[in-house]
Amino acid sequence: MIDNIALVLAILYLIYRFKTYKELNNVIEERIENVYKPFHKRVQNVLECSEEDAEKVAFALSKYFVPVESEFYKVDDSNYLFVDAGGFKGTFSIDQNYNIVSLIYNDIDLLSLHKH
């Protein structure tokens, strides 16, 4: 009798976990579609590059907490400007392999902070 109750409880727990993770996955997918894909697309538009290269740069910018609502502008072939929703400005530059070489946001060199 106790084994049957334990089995029923285990099955109910698995059903609960499945539904919970399904809801969580839906929230994550929605956030990716509504927040990160437009961010990556804005980066791709300003860099005029492939989707993979844009994702590489966008992930690097996200790593250094560049706001995802930022707007991007091209300064020259390797230097770019971004402005967040609050009006704070930043610049970044990339090399030919789309690696971030410099990243200055609100007058702070974020790459040098990361090295220390």
C-alpha positions as CSV (number, residue, x, y, z in Angstrom):
1,M,0.0,0.0,0.0
2,I,2.8,2.5,0.9
3,D,4.6,1.6,-2.3
4,N,1.5,2.4,-4.3
5,I,1.2,5.8,-2.6
6,A,4.9,6.5,-3.1
7,L,4.5,5.6,-6.8
8,V,1.5,7.9,-7.2
9,L,3.2,10.8,-5.5
10,A,6.3,10.3,-7.7
11,I,4.2,10.4,-10.8
12,L,2.3,13.5,-9.6
13,Y,5.7,15.1,-8.8
14,L,7.0,14.3,-12.3
15,I,3.8,15.8,-13.9
16,Y,4.2,18.9,-11.8
17,R,7.9,19.3,-12.8
18,F,7.1,18.8,-16.5
19,K,4.4,21.5,-16.4
20,T,6.6,23.9,-14.5
21,Y,9.6,23.5,-16.8
22,K,7.3,23.8,-19.8
23,E,6.0,27.1,-18.5
24,L,9.6,28.3,-17.8
25,N,10.8,27.3,-21.2
26,N,7.9,29.2,-22.8
27,V,8.9,32.3,-20.8
28,I,12.6,31.9,-21.9
29,E,11.6,31.5,-25.5
30,E,9.3,34.5,-25.4
31,R,12.1,36.6,-23.9
32,I,14.5,35.4,-26.6
33,E,12.1,36.3,-29.3
34,N,11.0,39.7,-27.9
35,V,14.3,41.0,-26.4
36,Y,17.4,39.3,-27.6
37,K,16.6,38.6,-31.3
38,P,15.7,42.3,-31.9
39,F,19.0,43.3,-30.1
40,H,21.0,40.9,-32.3
41,K,19.2,42.3,-35.4
42,R,20.1,45.9,-34.4
43,V,23.7,44.8,-34.0
44,Q,23.6,43.0,-37.4
45,N,22.1,46.0,-39.1
46,V,24.8,48.4,-37.9
47,L,27.7,46.0,-38.5
48,E,26.3,44.9,-41.9
49,C,27.5,41.3,-41.2
50,S,26.2,37.8,-41.0
51,E,23.9,36.6,-38.3
52,E,26.6,34.5,-36.6
53,D,29.0,37.4,-36.4
54,A,26.3,39.7,-35.1
55,E,25.4,37.2,-32.4
56,K,29.1,37.0,-31.4
57,V,29.3,40.7,-31.0
58,A,25.9,41.0,-29.3
59,F,26.8,38.2,-26.8
60,A,30.0,40.0,-26.0
61,L,28.2,43.3,-25.5
62,S,25.7,41.6,-23.2
63,K,28.5,40.1,-21.2
64,Y,29.6,43.6,-20.4
65,F,26.0,44.7,-19.5
66,V,25.4,46.9,-22.5
67,P,21.6,47.4,-22.3
68,V,19.6,45.3,-24.8
69,E,17.4,48.3,-25.7
70,S,20.4,50.3,-27.0
71,E,20.4,51.8,-30.4
72,F,23.6,51.4,-32.5
73,Y,25.2,53.8,-35.0
74,K,28.2,53.3,-37.2
75,V,31.1,55.8,-36.7
76,D,33.5,54.2,-39.2
77,D,34.5,50.8,-40.4
78,S,35.5,49.4,-37.0
79,N,34.0,51.9,-34.5
80,Y,30.4,52.1,-33.3
81,L,28.3,54.2,-31.0
82,F,25.4,53.0,-28.9
83,V,22.9,54.9,-26.8
84,D,20.7,53.3,-24.2
85,A,17.2,54.3,-23.3
86,G,18.4,56.6,-20.5
87,G,20.6,58.6,-22.9
88,F,23.9,57.1,-21.7
89,K,26.3,56.7,-24.6
90,G,29.0,54.2,-25.3
91,T,31.4,53.2,-28.0
92,F,33.0,50.0,-29.0
93,S,35.3,48.9,-31.7
94,I,35.8,45.5,-33.3
95,D,38.6,43.8,-35.3
96,Q,38.2,42.0,-38.6
97,N,37.2,38.8,-36.8
98,Y,34.3,40.6,-34.9
99,N,36.1,40.5,-31.6
100,I,35.5,43.5,-29.4
101,V,38.7,45.5,-29.0
102,S,37.5,48.4,-26.9
103,L,34.2,49.1,-25.1
104,I,33.6,52.4,-23.3
105,Y,30.3,52.9,-21.7
106,N,29.4,56.1,-19.7
107,D,33.0,57.1,-19.8
108,I,34.2,53.8,-18.2
109,D,36.5,51.4,-20.1
110,L,34.6,48.1,-19.4
111,L,37.3,45.9,-21.0
112,S,40.0,47.2,-18.7
113,L,37.8,46.6,-15.6
114,H,37.3,43.0,-16.7
115,K,41.1,42.4,-16.9
116,H,41.6,43.3,-13.3
